[in-house]
Amino acid sequence: MNTVTILLVATAACCVIWYVVTTLLIYENLRRRGQKVSFLWLRVLAPRYASRYKEITKRETGRVGILFYHWVVSINLALISALSALIVHNL
């Protein structure tokens, strides 16, 4: 395994941690707003909760909440980093 692959895998791992933390923050934000959310189903319902968070913050402030952008960017960067690591490793 070369250095580039290791860096890409480390980046993907950090992005996954960022994604998990952001998902938990969205869950907590919805819970505090009185929304019905289930911690047990969080992995399955995370996209629905993020969408609900987006709608609520847009309705309240006129802008989408920052956690939604963190959620989208983190999972996409994790995917791109993981795929890039796989491609570089197989070269």
Secondary structure, 3 states (H helix, E strand, C coil): CCHHHHHHHHHHHHHHHHHHHHHHHHHHHHHHCCCCCCCCCHHHHHHHHHHHHHHHHHHHHCCCCHHHHHHHHHHHHHHHHHHHHHHHHHC
